[in-house]
Amino acid sequence: MSRVGKQPVSVAKGINVLLDGTCIIVTKGKLEKRLETHGRVNITIDGASVSFGNIGEDKQSRAYWGTYRSLFNNIIVGLDQGYSKTLEINGVGYRAAVNGKNLTLQLGFSHPVEYPIPEGLEISVDKNVILVKGADKQAVGQAAAEIREFRPPEPYKGKGVKYSTETILRKAGKSSKK
């Protein structure tokens, strides 16, 4: 049995949940998110809580049960509070700036790197810290990973773009022969 799937999801005030066949539509103001379940789980909307149930007893339907409950919970939390990832830039001459709909990164290459800000996300820069915010957990994580990918941190001096919670294991440099 799924331990995650058993727990009902409480819906915050101001968020509307509708069931349209096998699709759950969650709206808050102008924001709208859809979750297509393809008929793999039973969905019960009871006032301010939504419960999920499995269709069969096979391993696959139990996996869908917990997965769709977690995806729905991520949508609710994203619309209510939002998600954010913080990146740090380390290195001499490395900097970032937001120019309109683009994030401009200078990471030691011969040219600045232009990253177009995805729709629905907000990116802000404060000194050497990049903050990626949005309502979609997957989109926030993907954008942060793509920004980090331009110049991942290297293990000798720690230069590059890293997550604020990430620790870089440093290596010793060259040692002299005796």
C-alpha positions as a Markdown table, in Angstrom:
| # | Residue | x | y | z |
|---|---|---|---|---|
| 1 | Met | 0.0 | 0.0 | 0.0 |
| 2 | Ser | 1.1 | 3.5 | -0.7 |
| 3 | Arg | 1.9 | 5.5 | 2.4 |
| 4 | Val | 2.0 | 8.8 | 0.5 |
| 5 | Gly | -1.2 | 8.1 | -1.5 |
| 6 | Lys | -3.3 | 7.5 | 1.7 |
| 7 | Gln | -2.8 | 11.1 | 2.9 |
| 8 | Pro | -5.4 | 13.6 | 1.6 |
| 9 | Val | -4.2 | 16.9 | 0.2 |
| 10 | Ser | -5.6 | 19.9 | 1.9 |
| 11 | Val | -6.4 | 22.8 | -0.5 |
| 12 | Ala | -5.6 | 26.3 | 0.7 |
| 13 | Lys | -8.1 | 29.1 | 0.6 |
| 14 | Gly | -8.3 | 30.9 | -2.8 |
| 15 | Ile | -7.4 | 27.8 | -4.8 |
| 16 | Asn | -10.2 | 26.1 | -6.8 |
| 17 | Val | -10.0 | 22.5 | -7.7 |
| 18 | Leu | -12.2 | 21.0 | -10.5 |
| 19 | Leu | -12.4 | 17.5 | -11.8 |
| 20 | Asp | -13.0 | 17.2 | -15.6 |
| 21 | Gly | -13.1 | 13.5 | -16.4 |
| 22 | Thr | -9.6 | 12.3 | -15.8 |
| 23 | Cys | -8.1 | 15.8 | -15.6 |
| 24 | Ile | -7.7 | 17.8 | -12.4 |
| 25 | Ile | -7.8 | 21.6 | -13.0 |
| 26 | Val | -6.4 | 23.8 | -10.2 |
| 27 | Thr | -6.8 | 27.6 | -10.5 |
| 28 | Lys | -5.7 | 30.5 | -8.4 |
| 29 | Gly | -6.5 | 33.9 | -9.9 |
| 30 | Lys | -5.1 | 33.9 | -13.4 |
| 31 | Leu | -2.8 | 30.9 | -12.8 |
| 32 | Glu | -4.1 | 27.5 | -14.0 |
| 33 | Lys | -2.4 | 24.1 | -13.7 |
| 34 | Arg | -3.7 | 20.8 | -15.1 |
| 35 | Leu | -2.9 | 17.3 | -14.0 |
| 36 | Glu | -3.9 | 14.6 | -16.4 |
| 37 | Thr | -4.3 | 11.2 | -14.6 |
| 38 | His | -5.3 | 9.2 | -17.7 |
| 39 | Gly | -7.8 | 7.2 | -15.5 |
| 40 | Arg | -5.1 | 5.6 | -13.4 |
| 41 | Val | -6.3 | 6.7 | -10.0 |
| 42 | Asn | -9.7 | 7.5 | -8.3 |
| 43 | Ile | -10.0 | 11.1 | -7.2 |
| 44 | Thr | -12.4 | 12.3 | -4.5 |
| 45 | Ile | -12.9 | 16.0 | -3.9 |
| 46 | Asp | -14.4 | 16.7 | -0.4 |
| 47 | Gly | -14.6 | 20.4 | 0.3 |
| 48 | Ala | -11.1 | 21.6 | 1.1 |
| 49 | Ser | -9.4 | 18.2 | 0.7 |
| 50 | Val | -8.7 | 15.9 | -2.2 |
| 51 | Ser | -8.1 | 12.2 | -1.8 |
| 52 | Phe | -6.6 | 9.7 | -4.2 |
| 53 | Gly | -7.3 | 6.0 | -4.4 |
| 54 | Asn | -5.8 | 3.2 | -6.5 |
| 55 | Ile | -7.8 | 1.5 | -9.2 |
| 56 | Gly | -6.3 | -2.0 | -8.8 |
| 57 | Glu | -4.0 | -3.9 | -6.5 |
| 58 | Asp | -1.1 | -4.4 | -8.9 |
| 59 | Lys | 2.3 | -2.8 | -8.4 |
| 60 | Gln | 1.8 | -0.3 | -11.2 |
| 61 | Ser | -1.5 | 1.2 | -10.0 |
| 62 | Arg | 0.0 | 1.6 | -6.5 |
| 63 | Ala | 2.9 | 3.5 | -8.0 |
| 64 | Tyr | 0.6 | 5.8 | -9.9 |
| 65 | Trp | -1.5 | 6.3 | -6.7 |
| 66 | Gly | 1.4 | 7.9 | -4.7 |
| 67 | Thr | 2.9 | 9.6 | -7.8 |
| 68 | Tyr | -0.3 | 11.5 | -8.8 |
| 69 | Arg | -0.9 | 12.5 | -5.1 |
| 70 | Ser | 2.6 | 13.9 | -4.9 |
| 71 | Leu | 2.3 | 15.7 | -8.3 |
| 72 | Phe | -1.1 | 17.2 | -7.1 |
| 73 | Asn | 0.4 | 18.3 | -3.8 |
| 74 | Asn | 3.3 | 20.0 | -5.6 |
| 75 | Ile | 0.8 | 22.0 | -7.7 |
| 76 | Ile | -1.1 | 23.1 | -4.6 |
| 77 | Val | 2.1 | 24.1 | -2.7 |
| 78 | Gly | 3.4 | 25.9 | -5.9 |
| 79 | Leu | 0.2 | 28.0 | -6.3 |
| 80 | Asp | 0.0 | 28.7 | -2.6 |
| 81 | Gln | 3.6 | 29.4 | -1.6 |
| 82 | Gly | 5.8 | 29.0 | -4.8 |
| 83 | Tyr | 9.1 | 27.3 | -5.2 |
| 84 | Ser | 12.6 | 28.8 | -5.3 |
| 85 | Lys | 16.2 | 27.8 | -5.9 |
| 86 | Thr | 19.2 | 29.8 | -5.0 |
| 87 | Leu | 22.5 | 29.7 | -7.0 |
| 88 | Glu | 25.8 | 31.3 | -6.1 |
| 89 | Ile | 28.5 | 32.5 | -8.6 |
| 90 | Asn | 32.1 | 32.1 | -7.4 |
| 91 | Gly | 35.1 | 33.4 | -9.4 |
| 92 | Val | 37.0 | 36.5 | -10.3 |
| 93 | Gly | 35.1 | 38.5 | -12.9 |
| 94 | Tyr | 32.1 | 36.1 | -12.8 |
| 95 | Arg | 28.8 | 38.0 | -12.7 |
| 96 | Ala | 25.2 | 38.0 | -13.7 |
| 97 | Ala | 22.5 | 40.5 | -14.6 |
| 98 | Val | 18.9 | 40.4 | -15.8 |
| 99 | Asn | 18.3 | 42.3 | -19.0 |
| 100 | Gly | 14.6 | 42.2 | -19.9 |
| 101 | Lys | 13.6 | 38.6 | -20.6 |
| 102 | Asn | 17.2 | 37.3 | -20.6 |
| 103 | Leu | 19.7 | 36.4 | -17.9 |
| 104 | Thr | 23.2 | 37.5 | -18.9 |
| 105 | Leu | 26.0 | 35.6 | -17.4 |
| 106 | Gln | 29.7 | 36.4 | -17.6 |
| 107 | Leu | 31.5 | 33.2 | -16.6 |
| 108 | Gly | 35.0 | 33.5 | -18.0 |
| 109 | Phe | 34.2 | 32.7 | -21.6 |
| 110 | Ser | 35.1 | 35.0 | -24.4 |
| 111 | His | 31.5 | 36.0 | -24.8 |
| 112 | Pro | 28.6 | 36.5 | -22.3 |
| 113 | Val | 26.1 | 33.7 | -22.0 |
| 114 | Glu | 22.5 | 34.7 | -22.7 |
| 115 | Tyr | 19.8 | 32.5 | -20.9 |
| 116 | Pro | 16.2 | 33.3 | -22.0 |
| 117 | Ile | 14.0 | 33.3 | -18.8 |
| 118 | Pro | 11.2 | 30.7 | -19.3 |
| 119 | Glu | 7.6 | 31.7 | -19.2 |
| 120 | Gly | 6.1 | 31.6 | -15.6 |
| 121 | Leu | 9.5 | 32.0 | -13.9 |
| 122 | Glu | 11.0 | 35.0 | -12.2 |
| 123 | Ile | 14.8 | 35.4 | -11.9 |
| 124 | Ser | 16.5 | 38.0 | -9.8 |
| 125 | Val | 20.2 | 38.7 | -9.2 |
| 126 | Asp | 21.7 | 40.2 | -6.1 |
| 127 | Lys | 25.5 | 40.6 | -6.3 |
| 128 | Asn | 26.7 | 37.0 | -6.8 |
| 129 | Val | 23.4 | 35.2 | -5.9 |
| 130 | Ile | 20.8 | 34.2 | -8.5 |
| 131 | Leu | 17.2 | 33.5 | -7.2 |
| 132 | Val | 14.9 | 31.5 | -9.5 |
| 133 | Lys | 11.2 | 31.5 | -8.4 |
| 134 | Gly | 8.0 | 30.1 | -9.8 |
| 135 | Ala | 4.9 | 28.1 | -9.2 |
| 136 | Asp | 6.0 | 25.0 | -11.1 |
| 137 | Lys | 8.5 | 22.9 | -9.1 |
| 138 | Gln | 9.8 | 21.1 | -12.1 |
| 139 | Ala | 10.3 | 24.2 | -14.1 |
| 140 | Val | 12.2 | 26.0 | -11.3 |
| 141 | Gly | 14.5 | 23.0 | -10.8 |
| 142 | Gln | 15.1 | 22.7 | -14.6 |
| 143 | Ala | 16.0 | 26.4 | -15.0 |
| 144 | Ala | 18.3 | 26.3 | -12.0 |
| 145 | Ala | 20.0 | 23.1 | -13.4 |
| 146 | Glu | 20.4 | 24.7 | -16.9 |
| 147 | Ile | 22.0 | 27.9 | -15.4 |
| 148 | Arg | 24.4 | 25.7 | -13.3 |
| 149 | Glu | 25.3 | 23.7 | -16.4 |
| 150 | Phe | 26.9 | 26.7 | -18.1 |
| 151 | Arg | 29.8 | 26.6 | -15.6 |
| 152 | Pro | 29.6 | 23.9 | -13.0 |
| 153 | Pro | 31.9 | 24.4 | -10.0 |
| 154 | Glu | 35.4 | 22.9 | -10.3 |
| 155 | Pro | 37.0 | 21.1 | -7.4 |
| 156 | Tyr | 40.3 | 23.0 | -7.2 |
| 157 | Lys | 39.4 | 26.6 | -6.7 |
| 158 | Gly | 35.6 | 26.2 | -6.4 |
| 159 | Lys | 35.0 | 28.6 | -9.3 |
| 160 | Gly | 31.6 | 28.3 | -11.1 |
| 161 | Val | 27.9 | 28.3 | -10.5 |
| 162 | Lys | 26.6 | 26.2 | -7.6 |
| 163 | Tyr | 23.5 | 25.7 | -5.6 |
| 164 | Ser | 23.6 | 27.6 | -2.3 |
| 165 | Thr | 23.1 | 24.3 | -0.3 |
| 166 | Glu | 25.7 | 22.5 | -2.3 |
| 167 | Thr | 29.1 | 21.8 | -0.8 |
| 168 | Ile | 32.1 | 21.4 | -3.2 |
| 169 | Leu | 34.7 | 18.8 | -2.2 |
| 170 | Arg | 38.0 | 20.5 | -2.8 |
| 171 | Lys | 41.0 | 18.7 | -4.1 |
| 172 | Ala | 44.6 | 19.4 | -3.3 |
| 173 | Gly | 46.5 | 21.1 | -6.1 |
| 174 | Lys | 49.8 | 20.0 | -7.4 |
| 175 | Ser | 52.4 | 18.8 | -4.9 |
| 176 | Ser | 56.1 | 19.4 | -5.4 |
| 177 | Lys | 58.5 | 16.5 | -5.8 |
| 178 | Lys | 61.3 | 16.1 | -3.3 |
